[in-house]
Each structure stands twice: as structure tokens, then as C-alpha cells.
């Protein structure tokens, strides 16, 4: 397995785990909506936004590095 592909698989595993944690949290909040945990929801949402920005930055950095490594024969 290529190192880049392995990194992508690891990244997707992290994304899947985060998604499952968020899904479980949302499900718990739907069953007991009057618990008053707005601050926890805001923190989780902020962490997801930070994770999304970091993932996009990693993908852009990898794509840029790959594009710069292509020899155009010039």
C-alpha cells in the first residue's frame, strides 16, 4: 500500500469515528432535548469545523505537493 493511500485511509477512519461520535451525541440530545447542554453542542460543532478545515488544508497541501512534483518537460 502506498504511503499516501495509507494516510488517506487513516484520515477517513478518523473522520468516520468523529462522525459516529457526533451522531451518537445528536441522538442522545434528541431523546432528551431539555438537558440544557448548549455549550457542549457549541464546542462539538466548533471542533468539527476545525477538523474540517484541517482536513481540507491537508488535502490541499498533498495535492499541491503532488502537482509541483509533476515534470512537465520544460
N, C-alpha and C positions, 0 to 999 in steps of 0.2 A: 504494500500500500504506500502510495506517495505521501510525503510528509505534509504537503498542503491539504490533501484529501483527508488525512488523519485529523488535522487541525479543524477542518470543516466539520467532520463528524463529531468531534469533541464539542465544538461550538453549538451544533444542533442539539446535542444531548443536554447542554446547559440550558438552552432555550426551552427544550421540552420540559425539563424539571421546573424551571421558573413558571412556565405556563400551567403546569399541573398544580403547583403551589398557589398560584393566583386563582385558578379555577376552584380549588378547594376552599380558599378563603371567601370568594364570592358566594359560593354555595352555602357556606356557613352563615354569611351575612344575610342571605335571602331567607334562611329558615328562621333567624332571629333578628329581624331588621331594627328592632328598638333597643339594641345594645349600646348605641351611642359611641361607636368606635370610629369616628370620623378621622381622627388624627392617624390612626393605623392605616386606614384606607388611603389617605393622602400620602403617607410615607411609602406604601407599596406602589402606588401609582408613580410617584417620583422615582423610585428605584427602577421600575420598569422603563420609564422614559430614559433614564441614564443608561440602562443596559442596551436599549435600542440604539441610542446614539453611539455607544461604544462599539456595538456590533457593526453598524454602518461604517464607522471610522476604520475598523479592522478590515472590512471587505474592500473599502476604497483604497486603503494602503496596499493590500495584496494585489488588487487589480492594477494599481499604478506601478508597483514594482514589476509585475509581470509585463505590462505594456512597455516599460522602459528597458526591459531586458531583451525585447524582440529586436533582432538585427534586420534593418531594412535594406541593407546592402549599399548604403550611401555613405 
